[in-house]
C-alpha cells in the first residue's frame, strides 16, 4: 500500500535510497565521459545523493495514495 498524504513508510525511504544511488552513479558516469577520465569528487557525490534522495522523499510526502500531488485522501 502506498503512503497517504503527509506520511511516509519504509518503502518510501528504500525507494529514495535506490533513487539516490542510481542518480549518483549516472552523474559519475556522465561526468567521467565528459571529462575523459574517472575522477571522484566525494563532496559532489554526497551532495548529488543527498539532494536526489530528499527530492524523492519530499515528492512522496506531498503525494497521496492515488498518486495525486498536494491533495488529501478522498
C-alpha positions as CSV (number, residue, x, y, z in Angstrom):
1,X,0.0,0.0,0.0
2,X,1.2,3.5,-0.8
3,X,1.6,6.0,2.0
4,X,-1.0,8.6,2.5
5,X,-0.7,12.4,2.1
6,X,1.9,13.9,4.5
7,X,3.0,10.4,5.7
8,X,5.9,8.2,4.7
9,X,6.6,4.5,5.1
10,X,9.7,2.3,5.0
11,X,9.2,1.6,1.3
12,X,9.4,5.3,0.6
13,X,12.8,5.5,2.2
14,X,14.1,2.4,0.5
15,X,13.0,3.7,-2.9
16,X,14.6,7.1,-2.0
17,X,17.9,5.2,-1.4
18,X,17.6,3.5,-4.7
19,X,17.0,6.8,-6.5
20,X,19.9,8.4,-4.7
21,X,22.3,5.5,-5.7
22,X,21.1,5.4,-9.3
23,X,21.3,9.2,-9.7
24,X,24.7,9.3,-8.3
25,X,26.0,6.5,-10.5
26,X,24.6,8.1,-13.6
27,X,26.1,11.5,-12.6
28,X,29.5,10.0,-12.1
29,X,29.4,8.1,-15.4
30,X,28.2,11.2,-17.3
31,X,30.8,13.5,-15.7
32,X,33.6,10.9,-16.4
33,X,32.6,10.6,-20.0
34,X,32.6,14.4,-20.4
35,X,36.0,14.8,-18.7
36,X,37.5,11.8,-20.4
37,X,38.8,10.4,-17.1
38,X,37.4,8.9,-13.9
39,X,37.8,11.4,-11.1
40,X,35.8,11.0,-7.9
41,X,34.8,14.2,-6.0
42,X,33.3,12.7,-2.9
43,X,31.7,16.0,-1.8
44,X,29.9,16.3,-5.1
45,X,28.9,12.6,-5.0
46,X,27.5,13.1,-1.5
47,X,25.6,16.2,-2.4
48,X,24.1,14.5,-5.5
49,X,23.0,11.5,-3.5
50,X,21.5,13.6,-0.7
51,X,19.6,16.0,-2.9
52,X,18.2,13.3,-5.1
53,X,17.0,11.3,-2.1
54,X,15.5,14.3,-0.4
55,X,13.7,15.3,-3.6
56,X,12.2,11.8,-4.0
57,X,11.1,11.7,-0.3
58,X,9.6,15.1,-0.5
59,X,7.7,14.1,-3.6
60,X,6.3,11.1,-1.8
61,X,5.5,13.2,1.3
62,X,3.2,15.5,-0.7
63,X,1.6,12.8,-2.8
64,X,-1.5,10.8,-1.7
65,X,-2.0,7.1,-2.1
66,X,-3.6,7.5,-5.5
67,X,-0.6,9.5,-6.9
68,X,-2.1,13.0,-6.8
69,X,0.2,15.8,-5.7
70,X,-0.9,18.1,-2.9
71,X,-4.3,16.5,-2.5
72,X,-5.6,14.9,0.7
73,X,-7.1,11.5,0.7
74,X,-10.6,11.2,-0.6
